[in-house]
Amino acid sequence: MRRPLERRTIVGRDPITIGADEPIAVALAAAAACELGRPAVQRGDIGWMDSGILHDTGVPCITFGPIGAGEHTRVEWVDLASVEACARIYADTARRLLG
């Protein structure tokens, strides 16, 4: 007879949220729309990211990245053209925030 697997939470974090009117959100949305020619897809997601730690210290954070799938598996992939687009979007976002 097999014993059921025991599960326990080792580390857990509450999700973070950011208002659409936060300067980082406004700048990123504008930069993404300019680069992509359409609004970026917005979604909630799960996972561990440094943004949670930064958010807890009062630094407004938003995550944004390239097209891909299979994170941390043997079939992980990323679309290289979208990586290049992200680099341009990040630079434009910084310009919009810093003036």
PyMOL commands that set and color helices and strands:
alter all, ss='L'
color gray80, all
select helices_A, chain A and resi 23-36+50-56+80-98
alter helices_A, ss='H'
color red, helices_A
select strands_A, chain A and resi 68-69+77-78
alter strands_A, ss='S'
color yellow, strands_A
deselect
rebuild
show_as cartoon
